[in-house]
Amino acid sequence: MDSVPVNEPVAIVMAAGKSTRMKSDTPKILHELCGQPVLQYVLDALTQAGIRRKLVVVGFQADKVKAAFANTPGVEFVLQAEQLGTGHAVMVCEPSLREHQGPVVVIAGDQPMIRPELIADMLRRLKETNSKGLIATAVVPNPFGLGRILRDESGNFIGVVEQKDATPEQARINEINPSFYAFDGPLLFDSLRKVRPENAQKEYYLTDVPGILRTGGYKIVAESLATEADMYGINHRGHLAEAHRLMQDRIHQRLFDSGVTIVDPRTTSIDSRAEIGQDTIIYPNTVIGGPVRVGRNCKVGPFAHLRPETELADGVIVGAFVEVVRSKLGEGTAARHLAYLGDATLGKNVNVGGGCITANFDAGVKSQTKVGDGVSLGSGSVLIAPVTVGDHATVGAGAIVTKNDDVPPGAIVVGTPAHPMKK
């Protein structure tokens, strides 16, 4: 990674937890959410907020987490061998940040709904208020289980109290700490050395740091910058399902704003990496998974499945019960129903009949099918890859085109195996 100036913001992402309530051998930050690991959304938000250097604190199944994000730009891993609380998770990063002089953002890796705008606001307000620490708070109707924000009679921040340590009066406070922090870097680690595990959990709380800084005469602010959606965390599989719904709402809204019609969002699942062009219509019960690219004025579904590395040019129709993966469909091409197109490149204005498939898998090898412009692929036809069908050729209904038995441009082939039709 290119060297980051010592006064530029960095981030610490707490991702060492065991995810006990997930009942899983996989860390919760690696569970899939709308096509990507939960942690990816946090890292993306940090990057979009302008933070280039990201220290990910790992513990449970650390090797799996490292392997999943080994090639992610700007990510460094710090091992928390023993999980002794949120404060301890940040403490283990001190050797990596010994030379750092700028702000440090601290967030959890299991809160994928956090927006880059919020992170940018935190850094902006830390600077504008000339503070040494900032907590982005949220006001929620049901604060149970969350740390409460304590203020004096003038409304100034005085501290955070965890649920298990709260008095009945404090437990009624609705302003909570979602664990979104920004600190002056050197003062953060200086304060952490003063934290003691004197609480019900016997852990080192990061929430003690603002109070320590305040006692030391430094300005600390707590501002209601976060929404309830920002703070949505994942602790069990029910949370994961709800996060999927929330993320889908966000993805759908982005597509609505760009001119895409989604007929029934409730039954439509779209990967966060998908790109879909203006005036395209997505019909019900469609799944778009992976980094898929769909052009303008396309029609997809109902009951269609677009898998990773699919590219649809403008005006393509992918209809009911059609599956496409690792394939490119040219402008005006139509596969209206009951087809499988895998590892294929189709030209412009190709008509794919119902039941047509590309047989792309053979003894562990996936081979390519190439179909030229203006080709007609009959109902029930099978193209056994590797094979090429030339421009304006016709493959008759039920024909089986065997591998390496290419169909010349303009030819008409029928039968099993496919052969030129007698005139």
C-alpha positions as a Markdown table, in Angstrom:
| # | Residue | x | y | z |
|---|---|---|---|---|
| 1 | Met | 0.0 | 0.0 | 0.0 |
| 2 | Asp | 1.2 | 3.5 | -0.8 |
| 3 | Ser | 2.3 | 5.4 | 2.3 |
| 4 | Val | -0.4 | 7.5 | 3.9 |
| 5 | Pro | 0.6 | 10.9 | 5.4 |
| 6 | Val | 0.7 | 10.7 | 9.3 |
| 7 | Asn | -1.9 | 13.5 | 9.6 |
| 8 | Glu | -4.5 | 11.8 | 7.3 |
| 9 | Pro | -7.5 | 10.0 | 8.9 |
| 10 | Val | -7.2 | 6.3 | 9.4 |
| 11 | Ala | -9.8 | 3.8 | 10.6 |
| 12 | Ile | -9.8 | 1.0 | 13.1 |
| 13 | Val | -12.5 | -1.7 | 12.3 |
| 14 | Met | -13.3 | -4.0 | 15.2 |
| 15 | Ala | -13.9 | -7.5 | 13.6 |
| 16 | Ala | -12.5 | -10.0 | 16.0 |
| 17 | Gly | -15.7 | -11.3 | 17.5 |
| 18 | Lys | -16.7 | -15.0 | 17.6 |
| 19 | Ser | -20.4 | -14.5 | 16.5 |
| 20 | Thr | -21.7 | -17.0 | 19.1 |
| 21 | Arg | -25.3 | -16.2 | 18.5 |
| 22 | Met | -24.9 | -16.8 | 14.7 |
| 23 | Lys | -24.4 | -20.5 | 15.6 |
| 24 | Ser | -21.7 | -20.6 | 12.9 |
| 25 | Asp | -18.1 | -21.6 | 12.3 |
| 26 | Thr | -17.9 | -18.6 | 10.0 |
| 27 | Pro | -17.2 | -15.2 | 11.4 |
| 28 | Lys | -20.3 | -13.0 | 11.1 |
| 29 | Ile | -18.4 | -10.4 | 9.2 |
| 30 | Leu | -17.9 | -13.0 | 6.4 |
| 31 | His | -21.6 | -13.9 | 6.1 |
| 32 | Glu | -23.0 | -12.9 | 2.8 |
| 33 | Leu | -25.3 | -9.8 | 2.6 |
| 34 | Cys | -26.7 | -8.9 | -0.9 |
| 35 | Gly | -23.8 | -10.7 | -2.6 |
| 36 | Gln | -20.9 | -9.5 | -0.5 |
| 37 | Pro | -19.4 | -10.2 | 3.0 |
| 38 | Val | -20.8 | -8.0 | 5.7 |
| 39 | Leu | -17.4 | -6.4 | 6.4 |
| 40 | Gln | -17.1 | -5.3 | 2.7 |
| 41 | Tyr | -19.8 | -2.7 | 3.2 |
| 42 | Val | -18.0 | -1.2 | 6.1 |
| 43 | Leu | -14.7 | -1.0 | 4.2 |
| 44 | Asp | -16.4 | 0.5 | 1.2 |
| 45 | Ala | -18.1 | 3.2 | 3.3 |
| 46 | Leu | -14.7 | 4.1 | 4.8 |
| 47 | Thr | -13.1 | 4.3 | 1.3 |
| 48 | Gln | -16.0 | 6.4 | -0.1 |
| 49 | Ala | -15.5 | 8.7 | 2.9 |
| 50 | Gly | -11.9 | 9.3 | 1.9 |
| 51 | Ile | -10.2 | 7.0 | 4.4 |
| 52 | Arg | -7.4 | 5.1 | 2.6 |
| 53 | Arg | -5.8 | 3.3 | 5.5 |
| 54 | Lys | -8.0 | 0.8 | 7.4 |
| 55 | Leu | -6.8 | -1.4 | 10.3 |
| 56 | Val | -9.0 | -4.5 | 10.7 |
| 57 | Val | -8.8 | -6.1 | 14.1 |
| 58 | Val | -9.2 | -9.8 | 13.7 |
| 59 | Gly | -9.4 | -12.7 | 16.2 |
| 60 | Phe | -11.9 | -15.5 | 15.7 |
| 61 | Gln | -11.1 | -17.4 | 12.4 |
| 62 | Ala | -8.5 | -14.7 | 11.7 |
| 63 | Asp | -7.0 | -16.6 | 8.8 |
| 64 | Lys | -10.4 | -16.8 | 7.0 |
| 65 | Val | -10.9 | -13.0 | 7.4 |
| 66 | Lys | -7.4 | -12.3 | 6.1 |
| 67 | Ala | -7.8 | -14.6 | 3.1 |
| 68 | Ala | -11.2 | -13.0 | 2.2 |
| 69 | Phe | -9.7 | -9.4 | 2.2 |
| 70 | Ala | -6.1 | -10.1 | 1.4 |
| 71 | Asn | -6.3 | -8.1 | -1.9 |
| 72 | Thr | -8.4 | -5.2 | -0.6 |
| 73 | Pro | -6.6 | -1.9 | -1.1 |
| 74 | Gly | -5.7 | -0.1 | 2.1 |
| 75 | Val | -6.5 | -2.9 | 4.5 |
| 76 | Glu | -4.1 | -4.0 | 7.2 |
| 77 | Phe | -4.8 | -6.7 | 9.8 |
| 78 | Val | -4.1 | -6.5 | 13.5 |
| 79 | Leu | -4.5 | -9.7 | 15.7 |
| 80 | Gln | -6.4 | -9.5 | 18.9 |
| 81 | Ala | -5.5 | -12.9 | 20.2 |
| 82 | Glu | -7.6 | -12.5 | 23.4 |
| 83 | Gln | -10.9 | -10.6 | 23.2 |
| 84 | Leu | -10.9 | -8.3 | 26.3 |
| 85 | Gly | -13.4 | -5.7 | 25.1 |
| 86 | Thr | -13.7 | -2.8 | 22.6 |
| 87 | Gly | -11.0 | -0.8 | 24.3 |
| 88 | His | -8.6 | -3.7 | 24.1 |
| 89 | Ala | -9.4 | -4.1 | 20.4 |
| 90 | Val | -8.2 | -0.6 | 19.8 |
| 91 | Met | -5.2 | -0.9 | 22.1 |
| 92 | Val | -3.7 | -3.7 | 20.0 |
| 93 | Cys | -3.5 | -1.2 | 17.0 |
| 94 | Glu | -1.2 | 1.2 | 18.8 |
| 95 | Pro | 2.1 | -0.3 | 17.5 |
| 96 | Ser | 0.8 | 0.0 | 13.9 |
| 97 | Leu | -0.1 | 3.7 | 14.5 |
| 98 | Arg | 2.8 | 4.8 | 16.6 |
| 99 | Glu | 3.8 | 7.5 | 14.0 |
| 100 | His | 0.2 | 8.5 | 13.3 |
| 101 | Gln | -0.7 | 12.1 | 14.2 |
| 102 | Gly | -4.2 | 12.5 | 12.6 |
| 103 | Pro | -7.7 | 11.5 | 13.4 |
| 104 | Val | -8.7 | 7.9 | 14.0 |
| 105 | Val | -12.2 | 6.7 | 13.2 |
| 106 | Val | -13.3 | 3.6 | 15.2 |
| 107 | Ile | -16.3 | 1.5 | 14.1 |
| 108 | Ala | -17.5 | -2.1 | 14.2 |
| 109 | Gly | -17.2 | -4.5 | 11.3 |
| 110 | Asp | -20.7 | -5.9 | 11.8 |
| 111 | Gln | -22.6 | -2.7 | 11.0 |
| 112 | Pro | -22.9 | -2.8 | 7.2 |
| 113 | Met | -25.5 | -0.1 | 6.9 |
| 114 | Ile | -23.2 | 2.7 | 7.9 |
| 115 | Arg | -23.1 | 5.4 | 5.2 |
| 116 | Pro | -20.0 | 7.1 | 3.9 |
| 117 | Glu | -21.7 | 10.4 | 4.4 |
| 118 | Leu | -21.9 | 9.8 | 8.2 |
| 119 | Ile | -18.2 | 9.0 | 8.4 |
| 120 | Ala | -17.4 | 12.1 | 6.5 |
| 121 | Asp | -19.7 | 14.1 | 8.8 |
| 122 | Met | -17.9 | 12.7 | 11.8 |
| 123 | Leu | -14.5 | 13.8 | 10.6 |
| 124 | Arg | -15.8 | 17.2 | 9.5 |
| 125 | Arg | -17.5 | 17.9 | 12.9 |
| 126 | Leu | -14.4 | 16.7 | 14.8 |
| 127 | Lys | -12.4 | 19.4 | 13.0 |
| 128 | Glu | -15.1 | 22.1 | 13.1 |
| 129 | Thr | -15.7 | 21.8 | 16.8 |
| 130 | Asn | -12.0 | 21.6 | 17.5 |
| 131 | Ser | -12.7 | 18.5 | 19.6 |
| 132 | Lys | -10.4 | 15.6 | 20.5 |
| 133 | Gly | -13.2 | 13.1 | 20.4 |
| 134 | Leu | -16.6 | 12.8 | 18.8 |
| 135 | Ile | -19.4 | 10.2 | 19.2 |
| 136 | Ala | -22.0 | 10.1 | 16.5 |
| 137 | Thr | -25.1 | 9.3 | 18.4 |
| 138 | Ala | -28.6 | 8.2 | 17.4 |
| 139 | Val | -32.0 | 8.6 | 19.1 |
| 140 | Val | -34.1 | 5.4 | 19.0 |
| 141 | Pro | -37.4 | 4.3 | 20.3 |
| 142 | Asn | -36.1 | 1.1 | 21.9 |
| 143 | Pro | -32.6 | 1.6 | 23.4 |
| 144 | Phe | -32.5 | -1.7 | 25.2 |
| 145 | Gly | -29.0 | -3.3 | 25.2 |
| 146 | Leu | -27.3 | -0.2 | 24.0 |
| 147 | Gly | -25.0 | 2.3 | 25.7 |
| 148 | Arg | -26.8 | 5.5 | 26.8 |
| 149 | Ile | -25.4 | 9.0 | 26.3 |
| 150 | Leu | -25.2 | 11.0 | 29.5 |
| 151 | Arg | -25.5 | 14.8 | 29.4 |
| 152 | Asp | -25.5 | 17.5 | 32.0 |
| 153 | Glu | -28.3 | 20.0 | 32.6 |
| 154 | Ser | -27.0 | 22.2 | 29.8 |
| 155 | Gly | -27.0 | 19.3 | 27.3 |
| 156 | Asn | -23.2 | 18.9 | 27.3 |
| 157 | Phe | -21.8 | 15.4 | 26.9 |
| 158 | Ile | -20.5 | 13.9 | 30.1 |
| 159 | Gly | -20.2 | 10.1 | 29.4 |
| 160 | Val | -21.5 | 6.8 | 28.2 |
| 161 | Val | -23.0 | 4.1 | 30.4 |
| 162 | Glu | -23.5 | 0.6 | 29.2 |
| 163 | Gln | -26.9 | -1.2 | 29.6 |
| 164 | Lys | -25.6 | -3.6 | 32.3 |
| 165 | Asp | -24.1 | -0.7 | 34.3 |
| 166 | Ala | -27.0 | 1.7 | 33.9 |
| 167 | Thr | -29.3 | 2.9 | 36.7 |
| 168 | Pro | -33.1 | 2.6 | 36.0 |
| 169 | Glu | -33.1 | 6.4 | 35.3 |
| 170 | Gln | -30.2 | 6.1 | 32.8 |
| 171 | Ala | -31.8 | 3.1 | 31.2 |
| 172 | Arg | -34.8 | 5.3 | 30.1 |
| 173 | Ile | -32.5 | 7.6 | 28.0 |
| 174 | Asn | -33.2 | 7.2 | 24.3 |
| 175 | Glu | -30.1 | 8.7 | 22.9 |
| 176 | Ile | -27.6 | 5.9 | 22.4 |
| 177 | Asn | -24.1 | 5.2 | 21.4 |
| 178 | Pro | -24.0 | 3.2 | 18.1 |
| 179 | Ser | -20.2 | 2.8 | 18.5 |
| 180 | Phe | -19.2 | 5.4 | 15.8 |
| 181 | Tyr | -16.2 | 7.3 | 17.0 |
| 182 | Ala | -13.6 | 9.8 | 15.8 |
| 183 | Phe | -10.6 | 10.7 | 18.0 |
| 184 | Asp | -7.4 | 12.6 | 18.0 |
| 185 | Gly | -5.0 | 9.6 | 17.3 |
| 186 | Pro | -2.3 | 10.2 | 19.9 |
| 187 | Leu | -4.7 | 11.2 | 22.7 |
| 188 | Leu | -6.8 | 8.1 | 21.9 |
| 189 | Phe | -4.0 | 5.7 | 22.8 |
| 190 | Asp | -2.8 | 7.9 | 25.7 |
| 191 | Ser | -6.4 | 7.6 | 27.2 |
| 192 | Leu | -6.6 | 3.9 | 26.5 |
| 193 | Arg | -3.6 | 3.3 | 28.9 |
| 194 | Lys | -5.8 | 4.7 | 31.6 |
| 195 | Val | -8.8 | 2.5 | 31.0 |
| 196 | Arg | -9.5 | -0.2 | 33.7 |
| 197 | Pro | -11.8 | -3.2 | 33.4 |
| 198 | Glu | -13.9 | -2.1 | 36.4 |
| 199 | Asn | -17.4 | -3.0 | 35.1 |
| 200 | Ala | -19.9 | -5.8 | 35.0 |
| 201 | Gln | -18.2 | -7.4 | 32.0 |
| 202 | Lys | -14.6 | -7.1 | 33.4 |
| 203 | Glu | -13.6 | -5.7 | 30.0 |
| 204 | Tyr | -11.7 | -2.7 | 28.7 |
| 205 | Tyr | -14.4 | -0.4 | 27.4 |
| 206 | Leu | -13.7 | 2.0 | 24.6 |
| 207 | Thr | -16.7 | 4.0 | 25.9 |
| 208 | Asp | -14.5 | 5.0 | 28.9 |
| 209 | Val | -12.2 | 7.0 | 26.6 |
| 210 | Pro | -14.4 | 10.1 | 26.1 |
| 211 | Gly | -14.8 | 10.4 | 29.8 |
| 212 | Ile | -11.1 | 10.2 | 30.4 |
| 213 | Leu | -10.4 | 12.8 | 27.8 |
| 214 | Arg | -13.1 | 15.1 | 29.2 |
| 215 | Thr | -11.6 | 14.7 | 32.7 |
| 216 | Gly | -8.3 | 15.7 | 31.2 |
| 217 | Gly | -9.7 | 19.0 | 30.0 |
| 218 | Tyr | -10.2 | 18.1 | 26.4 |
| 219 | Lys | -13.3 | 18.9 | 24.4 |
| 220 | Ile | -15.5 | 15.9 | 23.6 |
| 221 | Val | -18.7 | 16.2 | 21.7 |
| 222 | Ala | -21.6 | 13.8 | 21.1 |
| 223 | Glu | -23.8 | 14.7 | 18.2 |
| 224 | Ser | -26.9 | 13.1 | 16.8 |
| 225 | Leu | -25.5 | 12.4 | 13.3 |
| 226 | Ala | -26.5 | 8.7 | 12.9 |
| 227 | Thr | -29.8 | 7.2 | 11.8 |
| 228 | Glu | -31.3 | 4.0 | 13.2 |
| 229 | Ala | -30.5 | 2.3 | 9.9 |
| 230 | Asp | -26.8 | 3.3 | 10.1 |
| 231 | Met | -26.4 | 1.5 | 13.4 |
| 232 | Tyr | -28.0 | -1.7 | 12.4 |
| 233 | Gly | -25.7 | -4.5 | 13.6 |
| 234 | Ile | -25.7 | -8.2 | 13.0 |
| 235 | Asn | -25.5 | -10.5 | 15.9 |
| 236 | His | -27.7 | -13.4 | 14.8 |
| 237 | Arg | -29.2 | -14.7 | 11.6 |
| 238 | Gly | -32.5 | -12.8 | 12.1 |
| 239 | His | -30.4 | -9.6 | 12.0 |
| 240 | Leu | -28.8 | -10.8 | 8.8 |
| 241 | Ala | -32.2 | -11.3 | 7.2 |
| 242 | Glu | -33.3 | -7.9 | 8.3 |
| 243 | Ala | -30.1 | -6.3 | 7.1 |
| 244 | His | -30.8 | -7.9 | 3.7 |
| 245 | Arg | -34.1 | -6.2 | 3.6 |
| 246 | Leu | -32.7 | -2.9 | 4.6 |
| 247 | Met | -29.9 | -3.1 | 2.1 |
| 248 | Gln | -32.2 | -4.1 | -0.7 |
| 249 | Asp | -34.3 | -1.1 | 0.1 |
| 250 | Arg | -31.2 | 1.1 | -0.3 |
| 251 | Ile | -30.2 | -0.7 | -3.5 |
| 252 | His | -33.6 | -0.4 | -5.0 |
| 253 | Gln | -33.9 | 3.3 | -4.1 |
| 254 | Arg | -30.6 | 3.9 | -5.8 |
| 255 | Leu | -31.9 | 2.2 | -9.0 |
| 256 | Phe | -35.2 | 4.0 | -8.8 |
| 257 | Asp | -33.3 | 7.3 | -8.7 |
| 258 | Ser | -31.3 | 6.3 | -11.8 |
| 259 | Gly | -34.4 | 5.5 | -13.9 |
| 260 | Val | -34.8 | 1.8 | -13.4 |
| 261 | Thr | -38.3 | 0.2 | -12.8 |
| 262 | Ile | -38.5 | -2.6 | -10.3 |
| 263 | Val | -42.1 | -3.9 | -10.5 |
| 264 | Asp | -42.2 | -5.7 | -7.2 |
| 265 | Pro | -39.2 | -4.9 | -4.9 |
| 266 | Arg | -40.5 | -7.4 | -2.3 |
| 267 | Thr | -39.7 | -10.3 | -4.5 |
| 268 | Thr | -36.7 | -8.9 | -6.3 |
| 269 | Ser | -33.1 | -9.4 | -5.0 |
| 270 | Ile | -30.3 | -7.3 | -6.5 |
| 271 | Asp | -26.6 | -7.5 | -5.7 |
| 272 | Ser | -25.1 | -4.3 | -4.4 |
| 273 | Arg | -22.5 | -4.4 | -7.2 |
| 274 | Ala | -25.0 | -4.6 | -10.0 |
| 275 | Glu | -25.2 | -1.8 | -12.6 |
| 276 | Ile | -28.5 | -1.3 | -14.4 |
| 277 | Gly | -29.2 | 1.2 | -17.1 |
| 278 | Gln | -32.0 | 3.7 | -17.5 |
| 279 | Asp | -35.5 | 2.6 | -18.5 |
| 280 | Thr | -34.7 | -1.1 | -17.8 |
| 281 | Ile | -37.6 | -3.0 | -16.2 |
| 282 | Ile | -37.0 | -5.7 | -13.6 |
| 283 | Tyr | -40.0 | -8.0 | -13.2 |
| 284 | Pro | -41.0 | -9.9 | -10.1 |
| 285 | Asn | -39.1 | -12.9 | -8.6 |
| 286 | Thr | -35.9 | -11.9 | -10.3 |
| 287 | Val | -32.4 | -12.5 | -8.7 |
| 288 | Ile | -29.5 | -10.4 | -9.9 |
| 289 | Gly | -26.3 | -11.6 | -8.2 |
| 290 | Gly | -22.8 | -10.4 | -8.4 |
| 291 | Pro | -21.1 | -7.7 | -10.5 |
| 292 | Val | -23.7 | -7.8 | -13.3 |
| 293 | Arg | -24.0 | -5.1 | -15.9 |
| 294 | Val | -27.4 | -4.5 | -17.5 |
| 295 | Gly | -27.8 | -1.9 | -20.3 |
| 296 | Arg | -30.6 | 0.6 | -21.0 |
| 297 | Asn | -34.2 | -0.4 | -22.1 |
| 298 | Cys | -33.8 | -4.1 | -21.1 |
| 299 | Lys | -36.5 | -6.3 | -19.7 |
| 300 | Val | -35.4 | -8.9 | -17.1 |
| 301 | Gly | -37.8 | -11.5 | -15.6 |
| 302 | Pro | -40.1 | -12.5 | -14.2 |
| 303 | Phe | -38.3 | -15.4 | -12.5 |
| 304 | Ala | -34.9 | -14.6 | -14.2 |
| 305 | His | -31.5 | -15.3 | -12.6 |
| 306 | Leu | -28.5 | -13.2 | -13.7 |
| 307 | Arg | -25.4 | -14.5 | -12.1 |
| 308 | Pro | -21.9 | -13.0 | -11.8 |
| 309 | Glu | -20.1 | -11.7 | -14.9 |
| 310 | Thr | -23.2 | -11.3 | -16.9 |
| 311 | Glu | -23.4 | -8.3 | -19.3 |
| 312 | Leu | -26.6 | -7.4 | -21.1 |
| 313 | Ala | -26.3 | -4.7 | -23.8 |
| 314 | Asp | -29.1 | -2.2 | -24.5 |
| 315 | Gly | -32.5 | -3.6 | -25.4 |
| 316 | Val | -31.9 | -7.2 | -24.3 |
| 317 | Ile | -34.8 | -9.4 | -23.0 |
| 318 | Val | -34.1 | -12.1 | -20.5 |
| 319 | Gly | -37.5 | -13.6 | -19.6 |
| 320 | Ala | -39.1 | -16.1 | -17.4 |
| 321 | Phe | -36.9 | -18.9 | -16.0 |
| 322 | Val | -33.8 | -17.8 | -17.9 |
| 323 | Glu | -30.5 | -18.1 | -16.2 |
| 324 | Val | -27.4 | -16.3 | -17.5 |
| 325 | Val | -23.8 | -16.6 | -16.0 |
| 326 | Arg | -20.4 | -15.4 | -17.2 |
| 327 | Ser | -22.0 | -14.4 | -20.5 |
| 328 | Lys | -22.5 | -11.4 | -22.8 |
| 329 | Leu | -25.7 | -10.7 | -24.7 |
| 330 | Gly | -25.5 | -8.2 | -27.5 |
| 331 | Glu | -27.9 | -5.4 | -28.3 |
| 332 | Gly | -31.5 | -6.5 | -29.0 |
| 333 | Thr | -30.9 | -10.2 | -28.2 |
| 334 | Ala | -33.9 | -12.0 | -26.6 |
| 335 | Ala | -34.1 | -15.1 | -24.5 |
| 336 | Arg | -37.7 | -14.9 | -23.5 |
| 337 | His | -38.1 | -18.1 | -21.5 |
| 338 | Leu | -36.7 | -21.4 | -20.1 |
| 339 | Ala | -33.0 | -21.0 | -21.3 |
| 340 | Tyr | -29.6 | -21.4 | -19.8 |
| 341 | Leu | -26.7 | -19.4 | -21.1 |
| 342 | Gly | -23.4 | -20.0 | -19.4 |
| 343 | Asp | -19.9 | -18.9 | -20.6 |
| 344 | Ala | -21.4 | -17.6 | -23.8 |
| 345 | Thr | -21.0 | -14.6 | -26.0 |
| 346 | Leu | -24.1 | -13.8 | -28.1 |
| 347 | Gly | -24.1 | -11.1 | -30.8 |
| 348 | Lys | -26.8 | -8.6 | -31.7 |
| 349 | Asn | -30.4 | -9.5 | -32.3 |
| 350 | Val | -30.1 | -13.2 | -31.4 |
| 351 | Asn | -33.3 | -15.1 | -30.8 |
| 352 | Val | -32.9 | -17.8 | -28.1 |
| 353 | Gly | -35.8 | -20.2 | -28.2 |
| 354 | Gly | -37.4 | -21.8 | -25.1 |
| 355 | Gly | -35.4 | -24.6 | -23.6 |
| 356 | Cys | -32.2 | -23.7 | -25.4 |
| 357 | Ile | -29.0 | -24.3 | -23.3 |
| 358 | Thr | -25.3 | -23.9 | -23.7 |
| 359 | Ala | -23.6 | -27.1 | -22.3 |
| 360 | Asn | -20.5 | -25.4 | -21.0 |
| 361 | Phe | -19.2 | -27.9 | -18.4 |
| 362 | Asp | -17.2 | -31.0 | -19.3 |
| 363 | Ala | -15.0 | -32.9 | -16.8 |
| 364 | Gly | -14.1 | -29.9 | -14.7 |
| 365 | Val | -13.5 | -27.6 | -17.7 |
| 366 | Lys | -15.8 | -24.7 | -18.6 |
| 367 | Ser | -15.7 | -23.9 | -22.3 |
| 368 | Gln | -17.0 | -21.0 | -24.4 |
| 369 | Thr | -19.9 | -20.7 | -26.8 |
| 370 | Lys | -19.8 | -18.0 | -29.4 |
| 371 | Val | -23.0 | -17.0 | -31.3 |
| 372 | Gly | -22.9 | -14.3 | -34.0 |
| 373 | Asp | -25.3 | -11.6 | -34.9 |
| 374 | Gly | -28.8 | -12.3 | -36.1 |
| 375 | Val | -28.7 | -16.0 | -35.1 |
| 376 | Ser | -31.8 | -18.0 | -34.4 |
| 377 | Leu | -31.5 | -20.8 | -31.8 |
| 378 | Gly | -34.5 | -23.1 | -31.9 |
| 379 | Ser | -36.5 | -24.3 | -29.0 |
| 380 | Gly | -34.8 | -27.2 | -27.1 |
| 381 | Ser | -31.5 | -26.8 | -28.9 |
| 382 | Val | -28.2 | -27.6 | -27.2 |
| 383 | Leu | -24.9 | -26.0 | -28.0 |
| 384 | Ile | -22.0 | -28.1 | -26.6 |
| 385 | Ala | -19.0 | -25.9 | -26.0 |
| 386 | Pro | -16.5 | -25.1 | -27.2 |
| 387 | Val | -18.5 | -24.2 | -30.3 |
| 388 | Thr | -19.2 | -21.2 | -32.6 |
| 389 | Val | -22.4 | -20.4 | -34.5 |
| 390 | Gly | -21.8 | -17.9 | -37.3 |
| 391 | Asp | -23.7 | -14.8 | -38.2 |
| 392 | His | -27.3 | -15.2 | -39.3 |
| 393 | Ala | -27.2 | -19.0 | -38.9 |
| 394 | Thr | -30.2 | -21.0 | -37.7 |
| 395 | Val | -30.1 | -23.9 | -35.3 |
| 396 | Gly | -33.3 | -25.9 | -35.6 |
| 397 | Ala | -35.6 | -26.9 | -32.7 |
| 398 | Gly | -34.2 | -29.8 | -30.8 |
| 399 | Ala | -30.8 | -29.8 | -32.6 |
| 400 | Ile | -27.7 | -30.7 | -30.7 |
| 401 | Val | -24.6 | -28.9 | -32.0 |
| 402 | Thr | -21.6 | -30.9 | -30.8 |
| 403 | Lys | -18.3 | -29.4 | -29.5 |
| 404 | Asn | -15.9 | -28.0 | -32.1 |
| 405 | Asp | -18.5 | -28.7 | -34.9 |
| 406 | Asp | -18.9 | -25.0 | -35.7 |
| 407 | Val | -22.0 | -23.8 | -37.6 |
| 408 | Pro | -21.0 | -21.6 | -40.6 |
| 409 | Pro | -22.5 | -18.2 | -41.2 |
| 410 | Gly | -25.9 | -18.3 | -42.8 |
| 411 | Ala | -26.2 | -22.1 | -42.4 |
| 412 | Ile | -29.3 | -24.0 | -41.2 |
| 413 | Val | -28.6 | -27.0 | -39.0 |
| 414 | Val | -31.0 | -29.6 | -37.6 |
| 415 | Gly | -31.1 | -32.9 | -35.9 |
| 416 | Thr | -28.9 | -34.9 | -33.5 |
| 417 | Pro | -26.0 | -34.4 | -34.0 |
| 418 | Ala | -26.8 | -31.2 | -35.9 |
| 419 | His | -26.1 | -31.3 | -39.6 |
| 420 | Pro | -27.0 | -29.0 | -42.5 |
| 421 | Met | -30.6 | -29.2 | -43.5 |
| 422 | Lys | -31.2 | -30.6 | -47.0 |
| 423 | Lys | -32.9 | -28.2 | -49.4 |
